[in-house]
Amino acid sequence: MQEPRYRSALIVGTGPGLSASLARLFAKHGLTVAVAARQTDKLAALAAETGASVHRCNAAEPADVAALFAAVEAKGETPDVVVYNASARLRAPLVELAPEDVKRAIEVSAFGAFLVSQQAARRMLPKGRGAILLTGATAGVKGFPLSATFAMGKFALRGLAQSMARELAPKGIHVAHFVIDGGIRSAARPVPSDPPDSLLDPDAIAETYWAVLQQHRSAWSWEVEVRPWVEKF
């Protein structure tokens, strides 16, 4: 069984957590990596560690996304793996939500994913291969109180992924949506000793993304849920 071979990856919405773990893992496996974020001032160390090129991009702006792909291509790094990891949270009672804030948050969580996926698909379709990976959340499966904005954005993201998987998989493009069902550990959010491993390890999540990338096309997953062993669901 021949495994798919990927040569370059673009991660949109890069920060110090899951995206950084993905960048390190991709680089470890020999992929050329490009990372993009609205604020890039904190990505220098990651770029030095992984050899990644760094790009400034507002994922909710069509012109920014088009320019991002053009810039990555100009470096000879046209990605055959594209990860969308950007999202925006806005927690407040429904009646107190400011419409403009809600609009901006949904644009980041869902519209930006559409823009990035569209640019990626345009480049992958002529080659008949590639992978588009979208980072979702529990909120894309069930909406919680005080979280209407995040739920709308993540539900839309999940719908986009499902539609794209049905459209693009028969054309050789693997689309996968990842439901991150639980909190992710970080320096600011260390895992408690009781119970241990009650927060998701970003390196472990990244390994799951990599495992999906290695799937044979006769058994592709379009959606994978990851959660700590003690998380309720």
Salt bridges, closest charged atoms under 4 A:
GLU49 OE1 - ARG24 NE 3.12
GLU73 OE2 - ARG123 NE 3.10
ASP80 OD2 - ARG129 NH1 3.26
ASP101 OD1 - ARG104 NH2 2.40
ASP181 OD2 - ARG227 NE 2.77
ASP197 OD1 - ARG185 NH2 3.11
ASP201 OD2 - ARG185 NH1 3.92
GLU223 OE2 - ARG158 NE 2.59
GLU223 OE2 - HIS177 ND1 2.87
GLU225 OE2 - ARG227 NH2 3.26
